[in-house]
Amino acid sequence: MSEFLIIFKDVILPVFILMAIGFFLQMKFRLDLSTLAKLNIYFVVPGFIFVNLYEATFGLDLFGKVLLFFLLLVALLYVIAFILARIIKINGGKRTTFANSVMFFNSGNYGVPVNDLAFRGDPFAMSIQVIMLTLQNIFLFSYGIFSLRAAKEGKLKAALGYFKMPVLYAMLSGVLLNAWDVPIPEPIWVSANYIADTMIALALITLGAQVAKMQFKKGLISVYISVLVRLIGGPLIALGIIFAFQLEGVMAQALFIASAMPTSVNSAVIAEEYKSHPDFAAQTVLFSTVASMVTVTAVVYVAQVIF
């Protein structure tokens, strides 16, 4: 019970405080959600990704193992999401948003604190979480945006449109400047950190504003299924991959816990920007975050018992 309360106080409660601020701001001022989404995608997220990639310090061996785990996990989640979408007759753009809600999980403002709490600041465990965070951001702001645009604009136009996204160049510059050990002038670096530090708050306030606008309906079967697959299916698939590759110790625990995070806040942000069922996306983020109070606590406990 004490561990549950600690996770709630240190991780869940700050998330919901920021969401509540966004909710009440939207109720009082009727914020422009499209502008908020653009600020996230074209300004804050590129800065966040650049800073994290420039600062990243991890070996190729560790990166390769986490990358393989990540690719297998995401691929299997996509297949399951696609099959379930066919079964419950989700079509068109909503099918893409449904799959994104299952594949993209909150490795940053949720996953990092959980990792820090579960492993008491272990640098090796945190390195694994940082790699997962980096891969999630790259995947979300490449395939995630491409898939939403392709549903409306066609694959060729969506692919060409991606080259106009600042996220792509933030990724490339962060990786290359890191690899070549290029120093960044102090004024630019300080500004970049200010931008990166804004991401979590702005994303959660945007989500809260979306929640204030959404209309909850009965029979949200697709939302419930998405939440179940993300919070229960994700860790179960991860467990299978871990056993298949005979991973052990801190690496197995960190990957297992990382797979249990709720749906990424930024999946709702990009759904808002590209008008691809933003209400559905926001509901999956909200419901999965609430339900994760129980499921993430359980996964942390199981990880400590079996590995």
VEXSE-926102 format. One record per residue (C-alpha): residue in one letter; x, y, z. Coordinates in steps of 0.1 Angstrom, whole numbers, plus 5000, padded with zeros to 4 digits. Layout:
<mitors>
AXYZ
...
</mitors>
This chain:
<mitors>
M500050005000
S502850245009
E504450194974
F501150254957
L500750584977
I504250694968
I503750634931
F500450814933
K501951114951
D505151144932
V504051054897
I500251044892
L499251354912
P501551604894
V500251474861
F496651534871
I497351874886
L498751994853
M495751834834
A493352004859
I495052344851
G494452294814
F490852184821
F490052494840
L491852724816
Q489852584788
M486552614807
K487252984815
F489153114784
R488152874756
L491752814745
D492552754709
L493552384709
S494952394674
T497452664685
L498452464715
A498952154694
K501152354669
L503252494698
N503852134710
I504751984676
Y506552274659
F508352424689
V508452244722
V508851884711
P511751954687
G513552134715
F512951844739
I514151584714
F517251784705
V518351834741
N517751464750
L519651334720
Y522551574724
E522951484761
A522451114756
T525350894768
F524850514762
G526850244745
L525950084712
D525449744727
L522849864752
F521150074725
G521049784701
K519349554727
V516749814737
L516149904700
L515449534692
F513049504722
F511349824712
L510849724676
L509449384685
L507049534711
V505749804689
A505349564659
L503349314679
L501249584695
Y500449714660
V499349374648
I497149324678
A495649674674
F494949614637
I493249274643
L491149424671
A490249724650
R488949484623
I486949284648
I485249584664
K484849754630
I487050064635
N487750204600
G489550484583
G491450754603
K490050624636
R491850294631
T495150474628
T494450674659
F493450354677
A496650184667
N498650484678
S497050494712
V498250134718
M501750164703
F502750504718
F503250504755
N504350774780
S508050714784
G508851074795
N506951254822
Y505450924835
G508050664826
V511150854838
P509750924874
V508550564877
N511950434867
D513750664891
L511450554919
A511550184911
F515350164908
R516250444933
G518250644907
D520250354893
P522050504862
F521950184842
A518150154846
M517750524838
S519850474806
I517450214794
Q514450444801
V516150734783
I516750514752
M513050404753
L512050774756
T514250864726
L512850584705
Q509250664714
N509651024705
I511350944672
F508750684663
L505750904674
F506951214655
S507851014624
Y505550724618
G502850864641
I502451184621
F502951014588
S500250754595
L497751034605
R498551244574
A498550944551
A494950854562
K493751184548
E496351304523
G497850984508
K501150824516
L503251014491
K502051364502
A502351254538
A505951144533
L506951464516
G505151664542
Y507251494570
F510351654556
K508851994565
M508651894601
P511152054625
V511151734646
L513151554619
Y515851814619
A515951824657
M516551454657
L519351464631
S521151764646
G520951624682
V522451294671
L525151434648
L526251714672
N526451454700
A528351204678
W530851464666
D531151624701
V530351974688
P530052224716
I526852444717
P527252814726
E525952874762
P523153114752
I521752864727
W522052574751
V520252754779
S517452854756
A517152494743
N516852364778
Y514152624786
I512152494756
A512752134765
D511552194801
T508352334788
M507252014770
I505751814798
A503652104812
L502452224779
A501551874767
L499551794799
I497852134798
T496852064762
L495451734772
G493451884801
A492052144777
Q491051864753
V489351674781
A487251994789
K486052004753
M485351634748
Q481851494749
F481851154768
K479450904752
K478150574763
G479550254747
L483250364745
I484250014737
S487150114715
V488550334743
Y488250054768
I489949804745
S492750044737
V493350094775
L493349714781
V495849644753
R498149934764
L498249864801
I497849484802
G498749364767
G501849574765
P503549424796
L502449074787
I504049104753
A507149254768
L507348964792
G507248724763
I510148904745
I512148924777
F511848544783
A512548474746
F515848664747
Q516648544782
L517148894796
E517748924833
G518249154862
V517949534859
M517549524822
A514649284822
Q512949484850
A513449824834
L512149704800
F509149534816
I508249844836
A508850074806
S506349874786
A503549924811
M503250304808
P499850464798
T499150604763
S501450894753
V500051244759
N501651344726
S499451094707
A496551314716
V498451624707
I499151504671
A495551374668
E494451724677
E496751884652
Y495751664623
K492051644634
S492051264635
H489451184662
P491051394689
D488251324714
F488950944711
A492751004715
A492251234745
Q489950984762
T492450694758
V495150904773
L492951014802
F491450674810
S494850484806
T496550734829
V493950694856
A493850314853
S497650304853
M497650394890
V496850034896
T498449854867
V501850024869
T502049964906
A501349594899
V503949574871
V506649734894
Y505849474920
V505849174896
A509149294881
Q510749294915
V509448944922
I510248754890
F513548904878
</mitors>
